[in-house]
Amino acid sequence: MRRVVSSAAWVAYLTLGFMTLTIAPAAAYIDPGSGSLIFQVVVGAAMAVSLAVKVFWRRITGFFSRRNR
């Protein structure tokens, strides 16, 4: 059985195809400040997760315990 694709879908496919072909290359670089910012975000996220685990530790262990409720 042959699928029928609407004309709107063909226009969308062609538009996306032409857009990807015409994207100009970026003349950019990652400077040390950007690397430092990424490092700070990763460390901050790790600390936030560890604090959340510390605060909600009893609820986490209670959820996984086999006690009757």
Buried (B, 14 or more C-beta within 10 A) or exposed (E): EEEEEEEEEEEEEEEEEEEEEEEEEEEEEEEEEEEEEEEEEEEEEEEEEEEEEEEEEEEEEEEEEEEEE
